[in-house]
Amino acid sequence: MYRLMGLLFAVAVAQEAEVRLPSHRQPVIKIFPLALVDPFQYTLHMGLELPTSWQNSIQIEGGWVFGHLGEDLGTQTTADEFQQTGFKARLQWREYFSSTKSSDRPIYTLTGGYIGLIAGYQHYNQNIGYIDTAGAYYPPSQPIITGVPYERRIQAYMGGFIMGYQSEVGSRLVFDVYTGLAVRYAVHEWKPIRPPYNYRFTPVGDLIVRRGGRPIVLMGFSMGWILR
């Protein structure tokens, strides 16, 4: 009798496991199209979302910054603009509110509303070029080095909270949009020295990724393809 009850219980558990088999948890490879046309930092930004349970996932992102508006991307030279390259790296953890498998879709991933945590790192190398600093420094300080272009390295660390919605269109296409709040801390390092106040303005370093710590608003949109 006990053996029969145990066998029935094992069959019931197996059936439930089969029903709840995470066949809807396929990973998704994503691209962020808006990053490609960002005039301040043209970026090839991609990500991979890896479901870890029926309602959770981890998303790994990376991006290569290959220029900005006004820069000649063919020769990496410009008469009036600075040169810029860099990369980005992000990591997300997501908790989906309710993600169910549709019976008419054999390939499925996590969909619906979600909340999550995000951490990121940004790195930029900027060649500002030669700057006319004549008369900018007052004696006895004369830290002007003739014939050496100014360069700047920018590093930024970020952590925050996001909320968004992910939907599946057709059999494999995925759209994902999110917003959130974060805190970012950025460091600027100059070579050979920091130029005077009238140095050339750079949108990324002087407007977007400014020095020090400050709160920022996060917004993201991506298109994805569900992998088998």
VEXBASE-545406 format. One record per residue: residue number from 1; residue in one letter; y, z, x of N, C-alpha, C, O in turn. Coordinates in Angstrom, 3 decimals, m for minus. Atoms other than C-alpha are relative to their C-alpha. Layout:
BEGIN
NUM  A  Y  Z  X  Y  Z  X  Y  Z  X  Y  Z  X
...
***
This chain:
BEGIN
1  M  m1.209  0.000  0.832  0.000  0.000  0.000  1.254  0.000  0.863  2.175  m0.787  0.644
2  Y  m1.154  m0.076  m0.897  2.430  0.977  2.750  0.149  m1.278  0.816  1.261  m1.741  1.070
3  R  m0.062  1.247  m0.752  1.496  m2.113  4.728  0.567  m1.131  m0.858  1.348  m1.955  m0.383
4  L  m0.495  1.031  0.907  2.142  m4.301  1.665  1.497  0.151  m0.218  2.229  m0.838  m0.228
5  M  m1.423  m0.247  0.185  5.519  m2.669  1.089  0.781  m0.397  1.261  1.866  m0.973  1.180
6  G  m0.659  0.376  m1.248  6.398  m3.128  4.731  0.082  m1.502  0.163  1.083  m2.039  0.639
7  L  m0.001  1.459  m0.098  5.386  m6.778  4.580  1.031  m0.613  m0.931  1.743  m1.542  m0.552
8  L  m0.998  0.497  0.958  7.495  m7.357  1.448  1.414  0.240  0.506  2.282  m0.618  0.347
9  F  m1.324  m0.315  m0.536  10.477  m5.639  3.098  0.353  m0.950  1.138  1.491  m1.408  1.240
10  A  m0.254  0.918  m1.116  10.104  m7.802  6.209  0.314  m1.392  m0.509  1.184  m2.070  0.038
11  V  m0.265  1.312  0.566  9.974  m10.950  4.072  1.398  m0.051  m0.604  2.114  m1.039  m0.437
12  A  m1.331  m0.042  0.598  13.097  m9.877  2.157  1.084  m0.041  1.055  2.092  m0.726  0.881
13  V  m0.984  0.013  m1.093  14.973  m9.202  5.404  0.087  m1.381  0.623  1.174  m1.862  0.942
14  A  0.006  1.335  m0.588  13.907  m12.552  6.787  0.705  m1.007  m0.892  1.440  m1.871  m0.413
15  Q  m0.666  0.902  0.927  15.043  m14.338  3.637  1.513  0.201  0.020  2.272  m0.767  m0.002
16  E  m1.433  m0.282  m0.057  18.424  m12.596  3.757  0.592  m0.524  1.292  1.697  m1.067  1.295
17  A  m0.487  0.508  m1.278  18.773  m13.469  7.432  0.104  m1.511  m0.030  1.007  m2.097  0.567
18  E  m0.060  1.453  0.092  17.975  m17.074  6.588  1.207  m0.444  m0.809  1.870  m1.424  m0.469
19  V  m1.163  0.334  0.824  20.627  m17.109  3.859  1.284  0.199  0.785  2.216  m0.599  0.688
20  R  m1.212  m0.330  m0.743  23.161  m15.512  6.164  m0.022  m0.571  1.415  0.798  m0.203  2.255
21  L  0.062  0.604  m1.327  22.136  m17.584  9.160  1.360  m0.610  0.349  1.892  m1.412  m0.419
22  P  m1.374  0.421  m0.309  25.420  m18.249  10.941  0.099  m1.481  0.360  0.592  m1.840  1.429
23  S  m0.091  1.431  m0.253  25.129  m22.021  10.637  1.426  m0.506  m0.149  1.714  m1.654  0.188
24  H  m1.399  0.385  0.167  28.853  m22.064  9.817  0.837  0.428  1.200  2.065  0.363  1.149
25  R  m0.745  m0.575  m1.121  29.794  m20.629  13.204  0.095  m0.938  1.187  0.140  m0.476  2.327
26  Q  m0.102  0.921  m1.123  30.021  m23.775  15.284  1.355  0.137  0.687  2.356  0.411  0.026
27  P  m1.279  m0.046  m0.720  32.698  m23.779  18.005  0.863  m1.203  m0.349  0.368  m2.218  m0.838
28  V  m0.972  1.045  0.310  35.824  m25.898  17.603  0.846  m0.262  1.235  1.399  0.670  1.820
29  I  m0.913  0.382  m1.067  37.687  m27.807  20.306  1.300  m0.461  m0.637  1.284  m1.217  m1.609
30  K  m1.294  0.210  0.647  41.419  m28.024  19.568  1.013  m0.588  0.976  0.925  m0.409  2.191
31  I  m1.151  0.490  m0.751  44.547  m29.810  20.715  1.256  0.376  m0.767  1.265  0.371  m1.998
32  F  m1.272  m0.408  0.594  48.140  m28.699  20.089  0.979  m1.171  0.127  1.610  m1.330  1.173
33  P  m0.803  1.231  m0.127  50.059  m31.921  19.296  1.486  0.246  0.206  2.149  m0.548  0.873
34  L  m1.436  m0.250  m0.153  53.527  m30.338  19.096  0.369  0.292  1.448  1.496  0.025  1.864
35  A  m0.289  m0.300  m1.403  53.247  m29.201  22.719  0.213  m1.272  0.812  0.918  m1.252  1.821
36  L  m0.153  1.256  m0.720  53.001  m32.847  23.814  1.403  m0.579  m0.132  1.842  m1.346  0.725
37  V  m1.337  0.557  0.236  56.449  m33.618  22.374  1.085  1.058  0.108  2.224  0.811  m0.287
38  D  m1.010  m1.035  m0.233  58.219  m30.362  23.237  0.950  m0.489  1.088  0.519  m0.653  2.229
39  P  m0.895  0.597  m1.001  61.344  m31.688  25.019  0.265  0.892  1.199  0.628  0.390  2.263
40  F  m0.271  m0.906  m1.107  61.709  m28.577  27.187  m1.186  0.132  0.950  m1.016  0.450  2.127
41  Q  1.186  m0.199  m0.823  58.126  m28.492  28.439  m1.157  m0.824  m0.567  m1.990  m0.316  m1.318
42  Y  1.109  0.851  0.425  55.826  m31.445  27.819  m1.301  0.602  0.510  m1.476  0.788  1.714
43  T  1.201  m0.736  m0.376  52.401  m29.800  27.775  m1.229  m0.595  m0.671  m1.238  m0.818  m1.881
44  L  1.312  0.334  0.534  48.832  m30.983  27.354  m0.729  1.323  m0.227  m1.295  1.903  0.700
45  H  0.487  m1.333  0.356  47.640  m27.865  25.526  m1.253  m0.142  m0.859  m1.218  m0.774  m1.915
46  M  1.265  0.081  0.717  44.008  m27.497  24.406  m0.632  1.381  m0.098  m0.285  2.295  0.650
47  G  0.657  m1.282  0.199  41.785  m24.701  23.171  m1.433  m0.166  m0.465  m1.829  m1.242  m0.912
48  L  1.384  m0.028  0.455  38.197  m23.776  22.357  m0.221  1.315  m0.741  m0.127  2.393  m0.153
49  E  0.279  m1.197  0.801  37.402  m21.361  19.517  m1.500  0.220  m0.054  m2.256  m0.680  m0.421
50  L  1.416  m0.352  m0.056  34.059  m19.592  19.885  m0.272  1.130  m0.986  0.073  2.277  m0.701
51  P  0.345  m1.074  0.940  32.836  m17.673  16.811  m0.970  0.990  0.634  m1.909  0.604  1.329
52  T  0.860  m1.048  m0.566  31.249  m14.362  17.759  m0.751  0.773  m1.075  m1.675  1.522  m0.756
53  S  0.708  m0.613  1.118  30.168  m13.141  14.287  0.361  m0.774  m1.257  0.983  m1.834  m1.176
54  W  m0.295  0.704  1.243  30.439  m14.097  10.619  1.493  m0.022  m0.303  1.941  m0.872  m1.073
55  Q  m1.419  m0.065  0.324  34.137  m13.148  10.572  0.902  0.064  1.232  2.121  0.143  1.080
56  N  m0.802  m0.162  m1.213  35.294  m12.952  14.215  m0.181  m1.181  0.943  m1.203  m1.866  0.922
57  S  0.085  1.052  m1.012  36.045  m15.406  16.997  0.919  0.326  1.162  1.822  1.156  1.061
58  I  m0.862  m0.048  m1.183  37.565  m15.713  20.446  0.450  m1.426  0.290  m0.362  m2.351  0.310
59  Q  m0.541  1.324  m0.310  39.852  m18.634  21.271  0.611  0.006  1.391  1.490  0.814  1.690
60  I  m0.481  0.142  m1.368  40.471  m19.684  24.882  0.874  m1.248  0.064  0.463  m2.316  m0.390
61  E  m0.936  1.114  m0.048  43.489  m21.920  25.557  0.516  m0.214  1.422  0.625  0.720  2.216
62  G  m0.602  0.341  m1.277  44.915  m23.722  28.541  0.902  m1.205  m0.160  0.624  m2.088  m0.972
63  G  m0.938  1.107  0.104  47.831  m26.079  29.042  0.596  m0.372  1.344  0.880  0.500  2.166
64  W  m0.637  0.517  m1.213  49.253  m28.251  31.821  1.376  m0.522  m0.358  1.508  m1.420  m1.190
65  V  m1.389  0.409  0.220  53.045  m28.624  31.868  0.320  m1.109  1.003  0.284  m0.885  2.213
66  F  m0.165  1.142  m0.897  53.842  m32.072  33.262  1.410  m0.576  0.017  1.609  m1.651  0.584
67  G  m1.361  0.509  m0.090  57.591  m32.497  32.779  0.889  0.522  m1.109  0.554  1.493  m1.787
68  H  m0.972  m0.392  1.016  60.594  m32.241  30.477  0.900  m1.191  m0.292  0.857  m2.206  0.404
69  L  m0.881  1.078  0.423  63.189  m34.370  28.726  0.976  m0.368  1.114  1.621  0.506  1.694
70  G  m0.926  0.470  m1.021  65.195  m36.497  31.156  m0.636  m0.237  1.336  m0.037  m0.881  2.198
71  E  0.670  0.188  m1.281  62.681  m36.416  33.976  m0.786  m1.303  m0.007  m1.439  m1.635  m0.996
72  D  0.769  1.227  m0.151  61.189  m39.674  35.211  m1.427  0.393  0.375  m1.698  0.737  1.525
73  L  1.350  m0.474  m0.244  57.505  m38.857  34.861  m0.780  m0.907  0.935  m1.807  m0.502  1.481
74  G  0.715  0.910  m0.886  56.490  m41.904  36.873  0.219  0.326  1.460  m0.718  0.281  2.256
75  T  m0.318  m0.261  m1.406  58.257  m40.988  40.099  0.283  1.463  0.283  0.425  1.860  1.440
76  Q  m0.330  m1.411  m0.142  58.953  m37.292  39.447  1.351  0.197  0.676  1.566  1.197  1.361
77  T  m1.346  m0.127  m0.546  62.539  m37.896  40.482  0.999  m0.275  m1.099  0.692  m0.949  m2.083
78  T  m1.036  0.170  0.999  65.754  m37.822  38.555  1.346  0.230  0.644  1.470  0.980  1.613
79  A  m1.329  m0.132  m0.584  69.424  m38.105  39.242  0.690  1.269  m0.465  1.390  1.911  0.319
80  D  m0.771  m1.102  0.567  70.703  m35.362  36.963  m0.845  1.183  m0.455  m0.295  2.229  m0.798
81  E  0.850  m1.056  0.512  67.691  m33.262  35.986  m0.863  0.593  1.107  m1.039  m0.008  2.166
82  F  0.901  m0.639  m0.945  65.394  m30.842  37.775  m1.434  m0.485  m0.246  m1.715  m1.116  m1.265
83  Q  1.420  0.325  0.144  61.655  m31.358  38.310  m0.750  1.259  m0.405  m0.394  2.365  0.000
84  Q  0.708  m1.162  0.526  59.155  m29.118  36.574  m1.476  m0.295  m0.220  m1.838  m1.325  m0.789
85  T  1.429  0.028  0.283  55.403  m28.524  36.530  m0.445  1.431  m0.264  0.298  2.376  0.001
86  G  0.481  m1.354  0.254  53.281  m25.582  35.498  m1.269  m0.009  m0.827  m1.876  m1.055  m1.056
87  F  1.174  m0.116  0.858  50.444  m24.279  33.366  0.133  1.237  m0.883  0.934  2.133  m0.617
88  K  0.047  m1.130  0.923  49.723  m21.890  30.505  m1.458  0.390  m0.229  m2.354  m0.450  m0.151
89  A  1.331  m0.485  0.349  46.710  m19.740  29.645  0.151  1.057  m1.090  1.007  1.937  m1.002
90  R  m0.052  m0.956  1.106  46.072  m17.824  26.423  m1.404  0.389  m0.435  m2.371  m0.353  m0.264
91  L  1.259  m0.503  0.546  43.342  m15.733  24.871  0.288  0.659  m1.341  1.169  1.512  m1.446
92  Q  m0.174  m0.562  1.340  43.050  m14.913  21.157  m1.294  0.667  m0.462  m2.392  0.206  m0.151
93  W  1.104  m0.595  0.746  40.803  m12.562  19.206  0.379  m0.024  m1.467  1.470  0.416  m1.831
94  R  m0.312  0.187  1.415  40.603  m13.284  15.469  m0.984  0.737  m0.903  m2.173  0.845  m0.602
95  E  0.780  m0.601  1.075  39.366  m11.445  12.381  0.336  m0.769  m1.269  1.456  m0.680  m1.770
96  Y  m0.209  0.768  1.222  38.942  m13.744  9.362  m0.222  0.888  m1.214  m1.124  1.726  m1.232
97  F  0.100  m0.833  1.207  39.459  m12.220  5.923  m1.293  m0.292  m0.757  m2.020  0.634  m1.115
98  S  1.192  0.390  0.737  36.683  m14.165  4.185  m0.321  m1.438  0.350  0.432  m2.352  0.014
99  S  0.406  1.338  m0.397  34.846  m17.136  5.602  m1.425  m0.243  m0.486  m2.366  0.378  0.008
100  T  1.301  0.275  0.583  31.959  m18.558  3.565  m0.410  m1.428  0.299  0.433  m2.306  0.487
101  K  0.528  1.325  m0.277  29.723  m21.531  4.181  m0.087  m0.806  m1.283  m0.663  m0.355  m2.273
102  S  0.083  0.890  1.139  30.129  m24.425  1.781  m1.360  m0.682  m0.013  m1.825  m1.169  1.017
103  S  1.357  0.539  0.091  26.771  m25.682  0.501  m0.065  m1.500  0.270  m1.123  m2.015  0.632
104  D  0.014  1.451  m0.192  27.820  m29.347  0.791  0.455  m0.408  1.398  0.660  m1.595  1.649
105  R  m0.435  0.313  m1.353  28.873  m29.110  4.460  m1.010  0.559  1.003  m1.031  1.765  1.247
106  P  1.000  m0.493  m0.957  26.036  m28.911  6.997  0.613  0.511  1.296  0.030  1.362  1.968
107  I  m0.684  m0.453  m1.209  28.516  m28.467  9.858  1.239  0.761  m0.426  2.081  0.224  m1.144
108  Y  m1.046  m0.862  0.511  30.920  m25.622  9.348  0.458  0.963  1.083  m0.272  1.224  2.040
109  T  m0.525  m0.996  m0.934  33.107  m23.138  11.214  0.756  1.057  m0.788  0.784  1.004  m2.018
110  L  m0.766  m1.038  0.663  35.234  m20.093  10.439  1.274  m0.600  m0.601  2.017  m1.307  0.080
111  T  m1.180  0.510  0.681  37.929  m20.918  7.887  0.619  1.109  m0.833  0.010  2.153  m1.068
112  G  m0.704  m0.963  0.834  40.504  m19.105  5.772  1.083  0.730  0.766  1.397  0.391  1.907
113  G  m1.030  m0.795  m0.636  43.181  m16.576  6.531  m0.561  0.951  1.039  m1.713  1.375  0.953
114  Y  0.460  m0.890  m1.064  42.988  m14.403  9.622  1.174  0.750  0.615  2.331  0.352  0.472
115  I  m0.939  m0.727  m0.844  44.786  m11.857  11.753  m0.613  0.076  1.396  m1.822  m0.090  1.558
116  G  0.561  m0.034  m1.336  44.448  m11.497  15.488  0.948  0.555  1.034  2.108  0.855  0.752
117  L  m0.752  m0.421  m1.177  45.629  m10.391  18.901  0.053  m1.160  0.976  m0.888  m1.948  1.054
118  I  m0.164  1.104  m0.936  46.937  m12.767  21.559  0.605  0.516  1.304  1.492  1.370  1.296
119  A  m0.546  m0.305  m1.328  47.601  m12.471  25.294  0.175  m1.319  0.734  m0.620  m2.242  0.562
120  G  m0.255  1.262  m0.670  49.078  m15.140  27.520  0.700  0.143  1.331  1.286  1.179  1.648
121  Y  m0.648  0.066  m1.314  50.348  m16.141  30.942  0.589  m1.394  0.162  m0.061  m2.385  m0.172
122  Q  m0.669  1.268  m0.266  52.850  m18.889  31.888  0.463  m0.044  1.449  0.861  0.970  2.021
123  H  m0.415  0.167  m1.394  53.668  m20.291  35.311  0.699  m1.350  0.136  0.144  m2.382  m0.239
124  Y  m0.776  1.225  m0.179  56.360  m22.854  36.162  0.491  m0.083  1.446  0.871  0.922  2.048
125  N  m0.644  0.306  m1.278  57.478  m24.448  39.422  1.114  m1.003  m0.271  0.870  m2.082  m0.812
126  Q  m1.159  0.857  0.239  60.971  m25.951  39.290  0.684  m0.322  1.326  0.962  0.563  2.136
127  N  m0.780  0.446  m1.145  62.701  m28.018  41.961  1.387  m0.354  m0.518  1.569  m1.405  m1.133
128  I  m1.345  0.178  0.534  66.404  m27.688  41.151  0.765  m1.069  0.774  1.707  m1.666  0.252
129  G  m0.688  0.983  m0.827  67.454  m29.978  43.990  1.142  0.630  0.775  1.239  1.853  0.874
130  Y  m1.123  m0.465  m0.810  70.582  m29.727  46.124  1.171  0.363  m0.911  1.542  m0.399  m1.803
131  I  m1.101  m0.503  0.819  73.420  m27.693  44.635  1.231  0.183  0.875  1.150  0.730  1.975
132  D  m1.256  m0.169  m0.735  77.027  m27.796  45.753  0.467  1.437  m0.171  0.952  1.823  m1.234
133  T  m0.384  m1.410  0.051  77.726  m24.161  46.595  1.257  0.276  0.804  1.565  1.431  1.095
134  A  m1.215  m0.195  m0.796  80.914  m24.717  48.550  1.000  0.868  m0.756  1.383  0.563  m1.886
135  G  m0.985  m0.900  0.597  83.307  m21.878  47.835  m0.559  0.945  m1.032  0.196  1.722  m1.618
136  A  0.578  m0.862  1.021  80.857  m20.108  45.534  m0.207  1.425  0.504  m0.144  2.378  m0.272
137  Y  0.189  m1.322  m0.583  80.213  m17.220  47.923  1.250  0.385  0.788  1.906  m0.461  1.394
138  Y  m1.207  m0.487  m0.660  82.977  m15.083  49.349  m0.374  0.728  1.290  m1.406  1.395  1.354
139  P  0.261  m0.722  m1.257  83.183  m13.762  52.920  m0.057  1.503  m0.271  0.606  1.981  m1.191
140  P  0.754  0.477  m1.176  81.597  m11.985  54.603  m1.366  m0.579  m0.350  m2.109  m0.984  0.544
141  S  1.305  0.517  0.374  78.582  m13.127  52.592  0.029  m1.525  m0.015  0.776  m2.134  m0.780
142  Q  0.092  1.459  m0.062  77.693  m16.724  53.497  m1.472  m0.418  0.049  m1.923  m0.970  1.053
143  P  1.435  0.292  m0.051  74.037  m17.176  52.523  m0.326  m1.426  m0.404  m1.329  m1.654  m1.081
144  I  0.235  1.389  0.363  74.299  m20.963  52.154  m0.822  m0.672  1.096  m0.448  m0.657  2.269
145  I  0.857  0.691  m0.953  71.503  m22.909  53.804  0.146  m1.489  m0.251  m0.249  m1.977  m1.310
146  T  m0.292  1.409  0.176  72.490  m26.523  54.313  m1.273  m0.844  0.098  m2.117  m0.618  0.965
147  G  1.096  0.956  m0.067  70.001  m29.292  53.581  m1.306  0.465  m0.589  m2.320  m0.210  m0.416
148  V  1.228  m0.513  0.598  67.445  m27.182  51.700  0.165  0.047  m1.517  1.108  0.673  m2.000
149  P  m0.130  m0.041  1.458  66.867  m27.726  47.965  m0.395  1.362  m0.554  m1.175  2.096  0.053
150  Y  0.335  m1.258  0.664  66.685  m24.787  45.591  m1.255  m0.181  m0.843  m1.413  m1.181  m1.544
151  E  1.229  0.007  0.783  63.319  m23.996  44.046  m0.140  1.342  m0.710  0.327  2.375  m0.229
152  R  0.214  m1.236  0.754  62.306  m21.462  41.422  m1.425  0.018  m0.552  m1.936  m0.986  m1.048
153  R  1.291  m0.223  0.619  58.968  m20.048  40.355  0.172  1.014  m1.121  0.769  2.073  m0.923
154  I  m0.111  m0.866  1.167  58.725  m18.495  36.885  m1.397  0.430  m0.424  m2.284  m0.408  m0.588
155  Q  1.250  m0.547  0.517  55.882  m16.228  35.769  0.309  0.880  m1.207  1.257  1.664  m1.184
156  A  m0.242  m0.764  1.222  55.636  m14.717  32.295  m1.319  0.512  m0.565  m2.317  m0.208  m0.606
157  Y  1.162  m0.651  0.594  53.171  m12.298  30.703  0.334  0.357  m1.444  1.433  0.834  m1.727
158  M  m0.283  m0.183  1.415  52.843  m11.986  26.924  m1.179  0.641  m0.716  m2.334  0.375  m0.384
159  G  1.021  m0.575  0.862  50.936  m9.925  24.360  0.573  0.247  m1.377  1.720  0.676  m1.505
160  G  m0.548  m0.172  1.328  51.257  m9.777  20.600  m1.039  m0.078  m1.100  m2.245  m0.024  m0.861
161  F  0.785  0.003  1.237  49.949  m9.988  17.043  0.266  m1.293  m0.747  1.412  m1.736  m0.820
162  I  m0.160  1.249  0.737  49.334  m13.148  15.000  m0.703  0.084  m1.349  m1.584  0.919  m1.555
163  M  0.704  0.210  1.256  48.329  m14.148  11.485  0.113  m1.475  m0.353  1.142  m2.102  m0.102
164  G  m0.021  1.427  0.271  47.388  m17.610  10.269  m1.056  m0.411  m0.990  m1.691  0.416  m1.645
165  Y  0.965  0.561  0.944  45.196  m19.897  8.242  m0.646  m1.229  0.635  0.032  m2.072  1.223
166  Q  0.750  1.133  m0.532  42.480  m22.343  9.278  m0.782  m0.652  m1.128  m1.441  0.034  m1.909
167  S  0.688  0.727  1.065  41.080  m25.043  6.996  m0.794  m1.160  0.592  m0.466  m1.678  1.659
168  E  0.832  1.125  m0.398  38.412  m27.720  7.276  0.222  m1.159  m0.958  0.190  m0.981  m2.176
169  V  m0.209  1.204  0.781  39.067  m31.272  6.090  m1.116  m0.977  0.339  m1.315  m1.314  1.506
170  G  1.122  0.873  m0.272  36.106  m33.576  5.695  m1.167  0.766  0.587  m1.373  1.939  0.276
171  S  1.210  m0.622  m0.537  32.975  m32.852  7.662  0.241  0.793  1.278  m0.489  1.744  1.558
172  R  m0.176  m0.682  m1.284  34.428  m31.760  11.020  1.447  0.275  0.384  1.688  1.071  1.292
173  L  m1.402  m0.152  m0.397  38.230  m31.950  11.156  0.538  1.358  m0.447  0.291  1.796  m1.570
174  V  m0.533  m1.341  0.262  40.038  m28.594  11.338  1.498  0.011  0.280  1.965  m0.576  1.256
175  F  m1.424  m0.230  m0.204  43.708  m27.672  10.943  0.238  1.506  0.063  m0.300  2.265  m0.743
176  D  m0.242  m1.428  m0.227  44.990  m24.322  12.188  1.488  0.225  0.229  2.091  m0.439  1.072
177  V  m1.406  m0.329  m0.166  48.481  m22.842  11.844  0.148  1.522  0.017  m0.510  2.223  m0.753
178  Y  m0.187  m1.446  m0.072  49.686  m19.364  12.817  1.432  0.328  0.421  2.156  m0.512  0.955
179  T  m1.275  m0.534  m0.454  52.768  m17.271  13.436  m0.219  1.468  0.375  m1.252  2.053  0.051
180  G  0.167  m1.390  m0.407  53.360  m13.832  14.900  1.161  0.500  0.832  2.153  m0.200  1.032
181  L  m0.993  m0.644  m0.843  55.373  m11.477  17.053  m0.667  0.482  1.286  m1.825  0.900  1.282
182  A  0.553  m0.407  m1.289  54.906  m10.654  20.730  1.113  0.543  0.888  2.300  0.427  0.581
183  V  m0.925  m0.465  m1.038  56.527  m9.061  23.748  m0.342  m0.753  1.281  m1.509  m0.854  1.658
184  R  0.209  0.774  m1.215  57.011  m11.121  26.916  0.854  0.563  1.131  1.997  0.973  0.924
185  Y  m0.727  m0.431  m1.196  58.011  m10.116  30.448  m0.073  m1.121  1.021  m1.163  m1.569  1.375
186  A  m0.070  1.137  m0.916  59.174  m12.836  32.865  0.660  0.390  1.308  1.568  1.221  1.341
187  V  m0.529  m0.217  m1.342  59.892  m12.843  36.595  0.412  m1.354  0.573  m0.346  m2.319  0.488
188  H  m0.491  1.208  m0.652  62.005  m15.481  38.409  0.103  0.255  1.507  0.662  1.264  1.937
189  E  m0.074  m0.106  m1.454  61.642  m16.039  42.159  0.608  m1.284  0.550  0.143  m2.387  0.261
190  W  m0.741  1.149  m0.530  64.052  m18.301  44.049  m0.314  m0.234  1.471  m0.633  0.699  2.208
191  K  0.071  0.388  m1.414  63.764  m20.192  47.351  1.109  m1.008  0.270  1.339  m1.893  m0.553
192  P  0.081  m1.068  m1.012  65.483  m20.024  49.759  0.695  1.286  m0.458  0.340  2.378  m0.013
193  I  m0.695  m1.150  0.561  67.874  m17.721  47.839  0.356  m0.350  m1.431  0.242  m1.503  m1.847
194  R  m0.481  0.268  1.352  69.135  m17.356  44.320  1.391  m0.642  0.093  2.275  m0.098  0.754
195  P  m1.304  0.676  m0.104  72.031  m19.836  43.854  1.077  0.743  m0.781  0.774  1.686  m1.512
196  P  m1.100  m0.671  0.696  75.452  m18.834  42.526  m0.041  m0.275  m1.496  m0.935  m0.957  m1.994
197  Y  m0.020  0.072  1.455  76.404  m18.643  38.880  0.079  m1.425  m0.517  m0.320  m1.672  m1.655
198  N  m0.197  1.366  0.482  77.168  m22.367  38.652  m1.164  m0.922  0.353  m0.979  m2.133  0.477
199  Y  1.128  0.861  m0.300  73.675  m23.583  39.468  m0.386  m0.790  m1.256  0.028  m0.456  m2.366
200  R  0.367  0.902  1.079  72.137  m26.306  37.326  m0.799  0.726  m1.074  m1.720  1.482  m0.767
201  F  0.651  m0.659  1.140  71.039  m25.150  33.867  m1.381  m0.603  m0.246  m1.531  m1.824  m0.289
202  T  1.354  0.447  0.327  67.295  m25.342  33.132  m0.423  0.661  m1.310  m0.453  1.890  m1.383
203  P  0.311  m0.591  1.303  66.236  m24.859  29.488  m1.151  0.995  0.032  m1.087  2.031  m0.630
204  V  1.145  m0.902  0.003  62.882  m23.260  30.278  0.351  1.341  0.646  0.064  2.395  0.078
205  G  m0.269  m1.251  m0.703  64.115  m20.702  32.799  1.218  0.757  m0.494  1.238  1.988  m0.470
206  D  m1.255  m0.659  0.364  67.611  m20.016  31.492  0.170  0.189  m1.501  1.068  0.909  m1.938
207  L  m0.139  m0.101  1.448  67.061  m20.370  27.745  m1.266  0.506  m0.672  m1.205  1.375  m1.542
208  I  1.241  m0.326  0.698  63.411  m20.076  26.774  m0.734  1.161  0.659  m1.018  2.164  0.006
209  V  0.744  m1.045  m0.712  61.627  m17.997  29.426  0.971  0.726  0.925  0.949  0.533  2.140
210  R  m1.004  m0.721  m0.776  64.441  m15.727  30.546  m0.612  1.200  0.700  m1.694  1.662  0.337
211  R  0.494  m1.127  m0.793  64.034  m12.906  33.040  m0.079  1.266  m0.843  0.646  1.424  m1.825
212  G  0.110  m1.300  0.644  62.949  m9.442  31.955  m0.897  m0.014  m1.224  m1.570  m1.004  m1.511
213  G  0.837  m0.138  1.180  61.218  m8.207  28.838  0.800  m0.125  m1.283  1.935  0.344  m1.363
214  R  m0.654  0.169  1.295  62.080  m9.134  25.258  m1.027  m0.412  m1.042  m2.050  m1.005  m0.698
215  P  0.886  0.464  1.076  60.422  m9.704  21.867  0.189  m1.485  m0.254  1.287  m2.013  m0.074
216  I  m0.048  1.422  0.291  59.600  m13.285  20.908  m0.784  m0.282  m1.280  m1.657  0.492  m1.674
217  V  0.713  0.474  1.181  58.427  m15.156  17.810  m1.008  m1.053  0.429  m0.684  m1.942  1.216
218  L  1.057  0.954  m0.328  55.140  m17.067  18.051  m0.245  m0.933  m1.180  m0.265  m0.498  m2.332
219  M  0.380  0.980  1.013  54.332  m20.253  16.150  m0.925  m1.008  0.652  m0.680  m1.452  1.774
220  G  0.945  0.948  m0.572  51.404  m22.568  16.677  m0.660  m0.861  m1.064  m0.857  m0.429  m2.200
221  F  0.708  0.919  0.882  49.700  m25.572  15.116  m0.966  m0.811  0.846  m0.598  m1.319  1.906
222  S  0.983  0.758  m0.750  46.525  m27.262  16.247  m0.910  m0.782  m0.946  m1.071  m0.445  m2.119
223  M  1.009  0.805  0.682  44.019  m29.904  15.180  m1.286  0.115  0.786  m1.277  0.046  2.015
224  G  1.258  m0.227  m0.698  40.354  m29.386  15.954  m1.139  m0.850  m0.516  m1.047  m1.482  m1.569
225  W  1.216  0.730  0.324  36.921  m30.967  15.882  m1.174  0.948  0.192  m1.370  1.510  1.270
226  I  1.136  m0.923  m0.048  33.837  m28.931  15.061  m1.131  m0.596  0.829  m1.555  m1.728  0.597
227  L  1.098  0.433  m0.857  31.131  m29.194  17.707  m1.329  0.415  m0.608  m1.388  1.362  m1.392
228  R  1.333  m0.365  0.492  27.422  m29.107  16.960  m0.542  1.171  0.797  m1.654  1.632  0.538
***
